[in-house]
Amino acid sequence: MKSLFNHKKGFEAVEKSFYYAIFSFVLVAVLFLFGYYVGSEGSSITKVPKNLNEDLFYSLIINTNCFAYQNLDSGRTFVGTIDWDKFNQHNLDQCFYAKARYNLGYRITLRNMITGQQKSPISTPNFKTTDKSLLKKIKIIDNNNLYDGELKIEVQKIR
């Protein structure tokens, strides 16, 4: 009986099977790594970024296009103070036009802690349910009176 390695064709067959085995192993490893990467990246995409609520909160209380109170006589913007009359859907839509790059939905509620009065929640059209929320103490100006208030921001990551 002749050995497989004594013939040129037999040696080539063994050599090719060795390369096919290595290639198959590497291909399976690459596919597993790709699957792991896609799975972990996908889960991080659907999370609400940690600092997003804080960034959103500060843009609401600093930006006069949003809800920040601005004295018309002096032109001064009072950071951290919300104008009760500016808290409406129109101003929210104006404020978030620039933030349309985020795939997020928002619902915002304003409450006067002194009188107990609460504005109806306003939201972006794509908001359905809350993934994360933030509650902050703020000041409210209503008819030139200053009140303690509470701003609740609810965020939804659109999937």
Helices and strands as residue ranges (DSSP letters): G 4-6, H 8-45, H 52-62, E 68-70, E 77-83, G 84-86, H 89-97, E 104-112, E 122-123, E 132-142, E 145-157
